[in-house]
Amino acid sequence: MDKNSLRALYKKKRLALTYVEIETANQQIFEQFQKIDFSQTRVVHLYTPIAKWNEPDTQLLREYLWFSGKRCATGIVVENTSEMQHVEIFPDTQFRQNNWGIPEPIDAKPIAVSEIDLVVVPLLCCDKEGNRVGYGKGFYDVFLRQCKPNVQAIGLSFFEPLQEVISAEAHDVKLSGLLSPNQFYRF
């Protein structure tokens, strides 16, 4: 199946989930997240979920990281580009939705990409080798290429990785892991 077909299929599958299924899956992903060793991690970049697309929520993950003494960051879309500005966020950071429905922080302090150790990446699906299908805008591929070489890129998904390998394009950046409700996969 090509990326556009997978994109359409997994948008539909996610939108078909009930509120209870989503809340249960978010809690299970959080439980898997707590099993990861963060001892060498100082700064974690987390996406802010788009509610209308039923994306896995990152709020519990952020709260856990702050409680563990870690710093958190997120991205702000730079209009008319495929890039994001990266900012540090705190428990009292206020958010507002941009034109795509993505919650973005208000009055946040920029953070250098070189400080980021781990990136929690949004996706629609990925395969058993870490090839991901996102929304097709390329924001995270551009961002991950800007990161230091040893940055970890972990996707969140309500679904397990596909066994069939997704054909990757030259600009695609593979994930180093995937958190699903059932397991943490390392690639």
C-alpha positions as CSV (number, residue, x, y, z in Angstrom):
1,M,0.0,0.0,0.0
2,D,1.4,3.5,-0.8
3,K,1.7,6.3,1.7
4,N,-1.4,8.2,0.6
5,S,-3.5,5.0,0.9
6,L,-2.0,4.3,4.4
7,R,-2.6,7.9,5.4
8,A,-6.3,7.7,4.5
9,L,-6.8,4.3,6.1
10,Y,-5.2,5.2,9.4
11,K,-6.9,8.5,9.7
12,K,-10.2,6.6,9.2
13,K,-9.2,3.9,11.7
14,R,-8.2,6.5,14.4
15,L,-11.4,8.5,13.9
16,A,-13.4,5.3,14.3
17,L,-12.1,4.8,17.9
18,T,-14.5,5.5,20.7
19,Y,-13.7,7.9,23.5
20,V,-13.2,5.0,25.9
21,E,-10.9,3.2,23.5
22,I,-8.8,6.3,23.1
23,E,-8.6,7.0,26.8
24,T,-7.7,3.4,27.5
25,A,-5.0,3.4,24.8
26,N,-3.6,6.7,26.0
27,Q,-3.2,5.2,29.5
28,Q,-1.6,2.1,28.2
29,I,0.9,4.2,26.1
30,F,1.7,6.2,29.2
31,E,2.4,2.9,31.1
32,Q,4.8,1.8,28.3
33,F,6.4,5.3,28.4
34,Q,7.2,4.9,32.1
35,K,9.3,1.8,31.4
36,I,11.8,3.7,29.2
37,D,15.1,4.6,30.8
38,F,15.4,8.4,30.8
39,S,18.5,8.6,32.9
40,Q,20.6,10.0,30.0
41,T,17.8,12.3,28.7
42,R,17.6,15.9,29.7
43,V,15.3,17.5,27.1
44,V,12.3,15.8,25.5
45,H,10.5,17.4,22.5
46,L,6.8,16.3,22.4
47,Y,4.2,17.2,19.9
48,T,0.9,18.7,21.0
49,P,-2.0,16.5,19.8
50,I,-4.6,17.6,17.3
51,A,-7.9,16.7,19.0
52,K,-9.9,16.5,15.8
53,W,-7.6,13.7,14.5
54,N,-7.7,11.6,17.7
55,E,-3.9,11.7,18.1
56,P,-2.4,10.0,21.1
57,D,-2.2,12.5,23.9
58,T,1.1,13.7,25.3
59,Q,-0.1,15.5,28.4
60,L,0.5,12.6,30.8
61,L,4.0,12.1,29.3
62,R,4.9,15.8,29.8
63,E,3.6,15.7,33.4
64,Y,5.7,12.5,34.1
65,L,8.8,14.1,32.6
66,W,8.4,17.3,34.6
67,F,7.9,15.3,37.7
68,S,11.1,13.3,36.9
69,G,13.1,16.6,36.5
70,K,13.3,16.6,32.8
71,R,12.8,19.6,30.5
72,C,10.1,19.6,27.8
73,A,9.9,21.3,24.5
74,T,7.5,21.5,21.6
75,G,7.3,22.9,18.1
76,I,5.5,25.9,16.6
77,V,4.8,25.8,12.9
78,V,6.5,28.5,10.9
79,E,3.8,29.7,8.5
80,N,4.4,29.0,4.7
81,T,7.4,26.7,5.4
82,S,8.0,23.1,6.3
83,E,9.8,24.1,9.5
84,M,9.1,24.6,13.1
85,Q,10.4,26.9,15.8
86,H,11.2,24.9,18.9
87,V,10.4,26.2,22.4
88,E,10.6,25.1,26.0
89,I,7.3,24.5,27.8
90,F,6.5,24.4,31.5
91,P,3.5,23.2,33.5
92,D,2.0,26.7,33.4
93,T,2.5,27.3,29.7
94,Q,-0.6,28.5,27.9
95,F,-1.6,27.2,24.5
96,R,-3.8,28.3,21.6
97,Q,-4.7,26.5,18.4
98,N,-3.1,27.5,15.1
99,N,-4.8,27.4,11.7
100,W,-4.4,23.5,11.5
101,G,-5.9,23.0,15.0
102,I,-2.5,22.3,16.6
103,P,-2.2,23.6,20.1
104,E,0.9,25.9,20.2
105,P,2.4,27.6,23.3
106,I,1.9,31.4,23.8
107,D,5.0,33.5,24.7
108,A,7.4,30.5,25.0
109,K,11.2,30.7,25.2
110,P,13.1,29.3,22.2
111,I,15.3,26.3,22.7
112,A,18.2,25.1,20.6
113,V,17.6,21.9,18.7
114,S,21.1,20.8,19.8
115,E,19.7,20.5,23.4
116,I,17.0,18.0,22.5
117,D,17.8,14.4,23.4
118,L,14.5,12.7,22.5
119,V,11.7,13.6,20.1
120,V,8.2,12.2,20.6
121,V,6.9,12.1,17.0
122,P,3.3,12.2,15.7
123,L,2.3,9.7,13.1
124,L,-0.6,7.8,11.5
125,C,1.2,4.5,11.2
126,C,4.7,3.0,10.9
127,D,6.3,-0.3,9.9
128,K,8.4,-2.9,11.7
129,E,11.6,-1.0,10.6
130,G,10.6,2.4,11.8
131,N,9.4,4.0,8.6
132,R,6.6,6.3,9.4
133,V,3.6,7.8,7.7
134,G,2.7,11.2,8.9
135,Y,0.3,13.8,7.5
136,G,2.6,14.4,4.5
137,K,3.8,18.0,5.3
138,G,7.4,16.9,6.2
139,F,7.7,19.0,9.4
140,Y,9.2,16.2,11.4
141,D,11.5,14.9,8.7
142,V,13.0,18.4,8.4
143,F,13.2,18.8,12.2
144,L,14.8,15.4,12.8
145,R,17.5,16.0,10.2
146,Q,18.4,19.2,12.2
147,C,18.8,17.3,15.4
148,K,22.1,15.8,16.7
149,P,23.0,12.4,15.2
150,N,22.1,10.4,18.4
151,V,18.7,12.0,19.0
152,Q,16.0,9.3,19.7
153,A,12.8,9.6,17.7
154,I,9.9,7.7,19.2
155,G,6.5,7.6,17.6
156,L,3.2,7.2,19.5
157,S,0.5,5.0,17.9
158,F,-2.8,3.4,18.9
159,F,-1.8,0.6,16.5
160,E,1.0,-1.9,16.2
161,P,3.7,-1.5,13.5
162,L,2.9,-2.8,10.1
163,Q,4.6,-6.0,9.1
164,E,4.8,-4.9,5.5
165,V,7.6,-2.4,5.0
166,I,6.6,1.1,3.9
167,S,8.6,2.4,0.9
168,A,10.7,5.2,2.3
169,E,11.7,8.3,0.3
170,A,15.1,10.0,0.4
171,H,13.9,12.8,2.8
172,D,12.2,10.4,5.3
173,V,13.8,9.9,8.7
174,K,13.2,6.6,10.5
175,L,12.0,6.3,14.0
176,S,14.2,4.7,16.6
177,G,11.2,3.4,18.5
178,L,7.4,3.2,18.7
179,L,5.2,3.2,21.7
180,S,1.9,1.4,21.3
181,P,-0.6,0.5,23.9
182,N,0.8,-3.0,24.1
183,Q,4.6,-2.6,23.7
184,F,7.6,-0.4,23.2
185,Y,9.3,-1.3,19.9
186,R,12.9,-0.4,19.3
187,F,14.1,-0.2,15.7
